[in-house]
Amino acid sequence: MANSAQARKRARQSVKQREHNTSLRSELRTAIKKVAKAIEAGDKAVAQAVFNESTSVVDSIADKKIVHKNKAARHKSRLSAAIKAMA
């Protein structure tokens, strides 16, 4: 348990920040799943539209350092390649 007032406050802040980060990470995963679902549906135009929307979500979460920028780039690259590979 935290002994000083500063440590107690820091503990409170870290709990709140962890919840916020968890929420953002969940938002990232949801955006990725939306694109994957659109790709599975088979409509390239719809998949591209959903990908364009999700790209900004992925980038903003990477900018906030919730995930590393390389991880965000990797997800975007793989989704983009999957859309391009669609017939």
N, C-alpha and C positions, 0 to 999 in steps of 0.2 A: 504494500500500500504506500502511496505517496505521502511523504512526511511534511514537506513545505507547501505553503499556499500556492507557490508557483508550479510545483509538480502536480498538485491536485487540479489546478486549472488546465495544465497541459494535458492531463489524462482525460479531462472532460472534452477538450477540444479534439483530441485524437479520436475519440469515439464518434463524435459528430462528423469529422472529416472522413473517417473510414466508411461510414454509412453513405456519405455523398459520393465517394469514389466507387463504392460498390454499385450504386445506382447508375453512374456513368458507364461503368464496365458492362453492366447489364444492357444498357442502351446500345453499346457497341455491338455486343453479341446479337442483339435483336436485329440491328441493321444488316449485319452479315447474313443472318438466317433469312431475312426477307429477300435478299438478292439470290441466295441459293434456291429458295423456293420458286422464285420467278424463273430461274434458269431451268429448273426441273419441269415447270409448266410448259416450256418449249417455245414461248413467244419471245423472239429476240428483241423486238421493239419495247415491249413492256419490261423485259429484263434490263435493257439499257437505261430506261427511264428510272427504274428503281435503283440501279447502280449509281446513277448520277446524284440522286438524292442521298444515298447512303455514304457517298464519298465525302461529303461535307461533314457528316456526323463523325466518321472515322477520323478525318483530319482534325476536327476540333478536339476530340478526345485525346488524340496524340499530342496536340499542342498543349493540353493541360497536364501532360506527362502522366496520364492514367495508364497508358500503355506506351511502349517505346515506339518512336517514329518508324523504326525499321519493321516492327511487327505490323503497324498500320499499313505501311507500304507493301508488305508481303501479302496481306489480306486483299488489298486493292488489286494488286497484280494478278493474283490467282483468280479472283472473281472476273476481272477484265478478260483474262485469257479464256476462261470458261465461256464467257459471252461471245467472244470472237470465234470460238470453236463450234458454236451452234450453227446448225445447217440453215 
